[in-house]
Amino acid sequence: MERELAIRMLAAIRSLGPGLDEATRVTQAMADEDEARLLRRHLGTILTRPLYDIVMHIVRQYPDLDPDGEYRSASPEIAS
């Protein structure tokens, strides 16, 4: 992936946060706690592995774009 596209992709991923936060707040207003818990679990799935995998794919190519610096600290070949 070209660097400019990687930057755009990371920005798009960051922009998902507020909408997903609002969706989580909506579940807190639901009367059916079992349904709310199920929907929060699905929202959590969206927020975790798939997005993490996309970010890490980009960061392996462009370590300086790591939003948290976690990849650099966890990868000795990059940290040194």
Beta strands, then each sheet from edge to edge (+ up, - down):
end
